[in-house]
């Protein structure tokens, strides 16, 4: 179970709550994520969406598409 940092909307106090509480409307309406927590969530989402060559075939295709340097004379 992951905990996240939030602010209580009513008092402005900082708390650590289980992340799944934000999935429950009656619990989530009283909290907002901290700016640091929002940024961490954005970084995690971006990291998950980055394409990565996970198979040898994908790595070969990625190598083939990379231009060779130094093979041609500059004009």
Beta strands, then each sheet from edge to edge (+ up, - down):
strand 1: 3-8
strand 2: 14-18
strand 3: 31-33
sheet 1: 2+ 1- 3+
end
